[in-house]
Amino acid sequence: MDDWRADRVGSALRGEDPRVFARVPGGFVAMGDAQFLPGYCVLLTDDPAATRLSDLDAGARRDYLDGVAALAEAVEGACGAADPAFRRVNIEILGNASPFLHTHVWPRYDWEPDEVVRRPVWVHPVERWHDPATALGPQHDALRQAIARRLTDPAAGTPPARP
């Protein structure tokens, strides 16, 4: 397949998705296309037939949710170490636009504008989602590597304490 975006789960399974950088229980970890909130990741299911969490049997569902938890902790630790304004992570399983099971793990920061910092990430202006200045690129490699390290070694560091 020429365009890995047309089949994100299949391309992850085939090793063709360039955003995928780790494997966790139940899925593949990928950096998000938009990085206006640095460290944004997505957990893609490893079951191409799963369109929602309830499509997985109990064991696969536990594996997937364990993968979500591991990714959220890794993003929290890596983003907290990289930016003292790190606030928390938001975890969302939506599926409204993409017909496969996936989970968004959004780091949130104190430097976000007041009108969005305490609201869902989806209220950020639409221009931010397609801004070439914050698109995924080599400038995100260090953060991606820090998240990957924390996924393979959860003791790689703990997030700094919040004041």
Backbone bond lengths (Angstrom), bond angles and torsions (degrees), N, CA, C in turn:
res aa  C-N    CA-C-N  psi(-1)  N-CA   C-N-CA  omega(-1)  CA-C   N-CA-C  phi
1 M - - - 1.454 - - 1.529 107.98 -
2 D 1.316 116.60 130.66 1.455 121.66 -177.15 1.518 113.05 -72.42
3 D 1.322 117.97 -38.18 1.456 120.62 -176.06 1.523 109.87 -113.17
4 W 1.321 116.29 106.64 1.465 121.21 -178.20 1.526 111.92 -62.26
5 R 1.330 118.64 -22.71 1.470 121.47 -179.26 1.532 112.28 -68.01
6 A 1.318 117.71 -23.82 1.461 121.34 -177.83 1.528 111.73 -69.40
7 D 1.327 117.38 -23.53 1.468 122.13 -179.72 1.519 107.47 -146.06
8 R 1.328 115.91 80.40 1.473 120.30 -172.78 1.521 112.36 -64.66
9 V 1.312 119.04 -39.05 1.472 120.34 179.21 1.528 109.68 -70.33
10 G 1.318 116.95 -48.77 1.464 120.42 178.60 1.520 112.10 -58.90
11 S 1.336 116.58 -42.14 1.466 118.87 -179.42 1.525 111.11 -67.96
12 A 1.336 117.94 -32.82 1.467 120.34 175.18 1.529 109.86 -66.71
13 L 1.323 116.55 -44.35 1.462 120.20 178.82 1.530 111.94 -61.35
14 R 1.326 116.83 -34.99 1.471 121.88 -179.55 1.529 112.57 -85.68
15 G 1.327 118.08 -4.23 1.457 121.36 -178.43 1.520 113.30 75.82
16 E 1.335 117.76 25.81 1.460 122.16 -175.77 1.529 113.83 -103.61
17 D 1.315 118.44 -9.42 1.465 120.90 -178.55 1.523 108.30 -84.83
18 P 1.332 118.33 111.80 1.465 120.41 -176.17 1.524 114.18 -68.79
19 R 1.315 117.53 -13.77 1.460 120.31 179.19 1.525 112.35 -82.18
20 V 1.337 117.56 -21.68 1.463 121.42 -177.02 1.521 109.43 -70.73
21 F 1.341 115.37 130.64 1.457 119.11 -179.25 1.517 114.09 -132.65
22 A 1.324 117.77 -1.78 1.463 119.20 179.72 1.521 109.74 -158.39
23 R 1.331 113.51 159.87 1.466 122.63 175.85 1.518 106.91 -118.44
24 V 1.317 117.06 132.77 1.461 122.77 175.54 1.523 107.53 -130.83
25 P 1.332 118.13 170.53 1.460 118.72 178.30 1.526 111.04 -53.21
26 G 1.311 116.05 126.15 1.446 121.55 175.03 1.512 116.90 81.98
27 G 1.338 118.66 -0.98 1.450 115.87 -178.23 1.507 116.53 -178.00
28 F 1.317 112.99 -169.55 1.461 123.66 -177.42 1.520 109.17 -120.56
29 V 1.321 116.34 136.83 1.458 121.88 177.99 1.521 108.69 -94.82
30 A 1.329 115.42 128.32 1.461 121.55 178.11 1.518 109.35 -130.02
31 M 1.316 115.85 145.10 1.465 119.74 170.48 1.525 107.33 -71.20
32 G 1.307 116.35 144.88 1.456 120.34 176.50 1.518 111.60 -71.59
33 D 1.312 116.40 150.48 1.462 121.11 179.32 1.522 111.65 -61.27
34 A 1.327 117.24 -40.52 1.466 122.84 179.58 1.525 108.15 -97.75
35 Q 1.310 117.22 129.68 1.460 121.57 -179.31 1.525 111.89 -120.87
36 F 1.354 116.91 36.49 1.463 118.50 176.54 1.523 110.57 -68.58
37 L 1.332 117.21 -16.50 1.458 123.72 167.30 1.530 105.08 -117.03
38 P 1.329 117.35 93.20 1.465 121.56 -170.66 1.532 112.88 -56.28
39 G 1.327 114.37 129.25 1.455 121.55 -178.62 1.514 113.83 104.61
40 Y 1.341 116.70 -0.48 1.466 120.61 178.67 1.528 109.51 -58.41
41 C 1.330 115.68 126.71 1.459 122.12 -179.99 1.525 110.39 -130.12
42 V 1.317 114.37 162.26 1.457 122.02 176.77 1.522 107.70 -130.96
43 L 1.326 116.40 135.54 1.455 120.99 171.31 1.526 107.25 -99.15
44 L 1.331 115.83 118.04 1.463 122.55 178.31 1.520 108.79 -95.55
45 T 1.298 117.83 135.74 1.457 120.86 175.66 1.528 110.81 -59.92
46 D 1.312 116.78 155.22 1.469 119.84 172.47 1.532 111.12 -101.48
47 D 1.333 115.87 9.28 1.464 121.90 177.45 1.528 108.66 -110.10
48 P 1.331 118.34 103.88 1.460 120.15 -176.12 1.527 114.37 -61.29
49 A 1.322 118.03 -18.53 1.466 120.47 -179.71 1.529 112.29 -86.42
50 A 1.322 117.98 -12.83 1.469 121.11 -175.61 1.523 110.98 -80.46
51 T 1.320 115.60 119.85 1.462 120.67 175.97 1.523 111.27 -106.75
52 R 1.328 115.72 -15.79 1.464 121.29 178.71 1.517 108.62 -150.46
53 L 1.298 116.91 163.37 1.458 121.97 -177.55 1.523 111.56 -57.55
54 S 1.314 117.22 -36.97 1.463 121.04 -178.06 1.528 113.04 -70.02
55 D 1.326 118.44 -8.60 1.466 121.02 175.20 1.521 112.05 -75.62
56 L 1.316 117.50 -17.11 1.467 121.53 -178.45 1.520 110.02 -89.33
57 D 1.340 116.51 143.26 1.465 118.36 173.55 1.526 108.60 -69.95
58 A 1.325 116.58 171.37 1.466 121.03 -172.24 1.536 112.29 -56.63
59 G 1.315 118.14 -43.48 1.467 120.38 -179.41 1.515 112.54 -66.96
60 A 1.320 116.59 -44.54 1.464 120.91 178.99 1.525 110.45 -66.28
61 R 1.324 116.80 -35.46 1.469 120.64 177.85 1.527 110.47 -65.00
62 R 1.342 116.80 -43.51 1.471 120.07 176.91 1.522 110.48 -61.51
63 D 1.340 116.88 -44.64 1.465 120.32 178.44 1.524 110.92 -58.52
64 Y 1.321 116.41 -46.86 1.459 120.43 -178.39 1.537 110.50 -61.83
65 L 1.322 116.71 -47.91 1.464 119.70 -179.11 1.529 111.66 -67.05
66 D 1.333 118.05 -31.90 1.470 120.05 172.20 1.525 110.10 -63.60
67 G 1.335 116.71 -38.66 1.460 120.95 176.04 1.520 111.44 -63.39
68 V 1.331 117.37 -41.23 1.467 121.51 177.02 1.528 109.53 -60.29
69 A 1.327 116.96 -46.61 1.467 120.55 -178.99 1.524 111.30 -62.56
70 A 1.331 116.64 -43.40 1.463 120.09 179.36 1.527 110.59 -62.80
71 L 1.317 117.15 -42.85 1.461 120.33 179.30 1.526 110.49 -65.03
72 A 1.317 117.63 -44.83 1.465 120.40 -179.89 1.532 110.67 -59.46
73 E 1.322 117.50 -42.49 1.468 120.25 178.63 1.520 111.26 -65.74
74 A 1.324 117.04 -39.11 1.468 120.53 179.52 1.529 111.04 -66.75
75 V 1.319 117.58 -43.02 1.466 121.25 177.86 1.526 109.60 -64.20
76 E 1.318 116.57 -43.92 1.462 120.71 178.85 1.523 111.04 -58.48
77 G 1.315 116.48 -47.77 1.464 119.81 -178.75 1.512 113.10 -66.49
78 A 1.332 116.86 -45.49 1.468 120.40 -177.30 1.528 111.22 -68.54
79 C 1.320 117.30 -44.07 1.465 120.04 -179.19 1.523 111.23 -70.43
80 G 1.325 116.53 -36.38 1.459 120.11 177.19 1.519 112.30 -64.43
81 A 1.325 116.41 -35.73 1.463 120.28 178.01 1.526 111.62 -75.01
82 A 1.332 116.94 -30.19 1.467 121.17 -175.84 1.529 113.32 -84.00
83 D 1.329 117.93 -27.67 1.462 120.29 -173.40 1.531 109.39 -142.51
84 P 1.332 117.62 114.77 1.474 119.33 -179.33 1.531 113.16 -63.62
85 A 1.327 118.17 -14.03 1.460 121.18 177.96 1.532 112.17 -87.85
86 F 1.353 116.77 3.85 1.465 119.32 176.03 1.523 108.47 -56.80
87 R 1.329 115.57 138.18 1.463 121.90 -175.17 1.529 112.76 -110.59
88 R 1.334 116.43 -51.51 1.468 122.69 -175.61 1.520 108.92 -177.81
89 V 1.332 118.00 179.92 1.462 120.80 169.86 1.525 108.66 -114.37
90 N 1.312 115.22 148.75 1.458 122.22 169.99 1.522 106.52 -110.61
91 I 1.321 116.56 137.00 1.457 122.72 -178.71 1.525 107.51 -119.04
92 E 1.349 115.69 126.46 1.461 119.28 -176.87 1.525 111.59 -138.57
93 I 1.318 115.44 130.47 1.456 122.24 168.75 1.522 104.98 -110.85
94 L 1.325 116.56 107.56 1.463 120.17 -175.01 1.529 111.62 -111.07
95 G 1.315 117.82 -69.40 1.454 120.83 179.24 1.512 115.51 76.83
96 N 1.316 117.95 15.35 1.458 120.27 -178.74 1.528 113.13 -74.62
97 A 1.316 117.20 -30.95 1.464 120.48 -176.00 1.529 112.97 -109.33
98 S 1.307 117.71 -28.06 1.466 121.59 -177.84 1.518 109.68 -115.91
99 P 1.333 117.98 127.12 1.462 122.26 -171.08 1.529 114.43 -85.09
100 F 1.322 118.15 40.66 1.461 121.52 176.44 1.524 107.61 -143.17
101 L 1.309 116.60 153.51 1.458 120.66 180.00 1.524 109.68 -67.25
102 H 1.312 115.54 125.12 1.459 121.86 176.19 1.527 107.93 -156.06
103 T 1.317 114.99 155.78 1.453 121.23 -178.53 1.520 109.07 -128.42
104 H 1.318 115.58 131.79 1.460 121.94 176.92 1.521 108.86 -90.49
105 V 1.324 116.98 132.86 1.461 122.47 173.77 1.523 106.44 -120.26
106 W 1.321 114.94 105.47 1.461 122.83 -174.18 1.516 111.02 -104.61
107 P 1.329 118.84 119.42 1.460 119.27 169.13 1.528 107.95 -74.36
108 R 1.307 116.49 143.38 1.463 121.25 177.76 1.527 107.88 -121.03
109 Y 1.330 115.34 147.89 1.458 121.71 -171.12 1.532 111.03 -131.85
110 D 1.333 115.59 150.19 1.463 120.91 176.73 1.525 112.18 -67.59
111 W 1.329 118.63 -20.30 1.468 120.89 -179.95 1.539 113.01 -81.32
112 E 1.314 118.49 -3.24 1.465 119.98 176.24 1.533 109.21 -63.81
113 P 1.330 117.39 149.08 1.467 119.77 179.52 1.533 111.84 -56.93
114 D 1.323 115.60 145.29 1.468 121.64 -178.09 1.524 113.43 -52.09
115 E 1.336 116.90 -36.19 1.467 119.75 -175.51 1.530 113.17 -72.73
116 V 1.343 118.08 -9.25 1.465 119.45 -179.93 1.524 114.43 -126.30
117 V 1.315 118.11 -17.26 1.467 120.19 -170.12 1.537 113.41 -59.85
118 R 1.291 118.26 -29.79 1.466 120.90 -179.41 1.521 112.77 -106.55
119 R 1.308 116.44 15.68 1.462 121.53 -178.02 1.525 109.03 -120.44
120 P 1.324 118.55 170.85 1.471 120.16 177.55 1.525 110.98 -60.17
121 V 1.312 116.18 148.71 1.459 121.75 -177.11 1.524 111.80 -58.59
122 W 1.302 117.39 -25.36 1.461 121.91 -176.15 1.527 113.06 -67.23
123 V 1.344 118.25 -10.50 1.460 119.73 176.87 1.529 112.34 -86.08
124 H 1.341 117.73 -4.67 1.467 118.88 173.15 1.529 107.99 -59.53
125 P 1.318 118.18 143.71 1.473 120.67 -179.12 1.524 111.75 -54.45
126 V 1.322 116.41 140.69 1.459 122.90 -176.25 1.532 112.03 -57.45
127 E 1.334 117.93 -30.42 1.469 120.29 179.41 1.528 111.44 -60.89
128 R 1.317 117.07 -32.17 1.467 120.90 -178.77 1.524 111.22 -63.95
129 W 1.326 116.76 -31.04 1.456 121.69 -176.35 1.521 112.15 -69.68
130 H 1.328 116.90 -21.59 1.462 121.32 -175.49 1.525 112.34 -123.79
131 D 1.315 117.22 16.56 1.462 121.85 -178.51 1.528 109.77 -75.26
132 P 1.344 118.53 118.19 1.461 120.86 179.67 1.536 112.86 -58.70
133 A 1.330 117.01 -25.87 1.469 120.25 -179.09 1.531 112.34 -67.22
134 T 1.333 117.34 -24.53 1.465 119.87 -179.28 1.523 112.40 -118.58
135 A 1.329 116.68 14.66 1.467 120.25 176.01 1.525 109.46 -69.61
136 L 1.318 116.07 151.43 1.457 121.65 178.17 1.525 109.78 -54.95
137 G 1.322 116.13 131.20 1.459 121.12 179.67 1.513 111.03 -163.18
138 P 1.314 117.36 -173.81 1.464 121.87 -177.63 1.528 113.62 -58.20
139 Q 1.317 117.33 -25.59 1.464 120.34 178.81 1.526 112.00 -64.92
140 H 1.328 117.66 -12.06 1.467 121.50 179.17 1.526 112.47 -100.89
141 D 1.323 117.12 2.41 1.467 120.66 -176.68 1.527 112.93 -58.93
142 A 1.321 118.33 -43.40 1.472 120.39 -177.50 1.524 110.81 -63.27
143 L 1.310 117.11 -42.16 1.466 120.13 179.23 1.524 110.48 -67.63
144 R 1.333 116.83 -41.73 1.473 120.64 176.65 1.516 110.00 -58.67
145 Q 1.330 117.36 -44.57 1.466 121.31 179.86 1.527 111.46 -64.97
146 A 1.321 117.12 -37.96 1.467 120.28 178.23 1.530 110.98 -65.78
147 I 1.321 116.78 -39.79 1.471 120.18 177.37 1.526 109.12 -65.69
148 A 1.323 117.21 -44.08 1.470 121.22 179.41 1.524 110.86 -60.19
149 R 1.325 117.51 -42.92 1.477 120.94 178.87 1.520 110.83 -59.86
150 R 1.313 116.59 -42.93 1.461 120.47 -178.87 1.531 111.91 -69.73
151 L 1.316 116.73 -28.07 1.471 119.34 176.20 1.520 111.20 -70.67
152 T 1.330 116.81 -37.60 1.462 119.78 -178.22 1.521 111.79 -85.95
153 D 1.347 117.54 -23.13 1.453 122.06 179.64 1.516 108.69 -141.08
154 P 1.343 117.22 87.02 1.466 120.04 -177.31 1.522 113.67 -57.51
155 A 1.329 117.32 -19.24 1.469 120.12 178.32 1.532 111.44 -85.07
156 A 1.331 117.84 8.39 1.472 122.02 -177.30 1.525 112.15 -65.33
157 G 1.274 117.87 -5.72 1.456 121.40 178.83 1.500 109.44 150.61
158 T 1.287 114.67 154.67 1.464 120.11 178.20 1.513 108.15 -113.56
159 P 1.316 116.72 153.16 1.463 118.26 179.03 1.522 110.29 -64.43
160 P 1.319 116.50 148.53 1.467 118.74 177.90 1.519 110.33 -64.31
161 A 1.315 116.12 151.52 1.456 121.09 179.48 1.523 109.65 -67.45
162 R 1.312 115.39 141.98 1.479 120.68 176.63 1.511 108.75 -80.99
163 P 1.334 117.37 140.09 1.482 119.83 177.40 1.508 111.22 -66.36
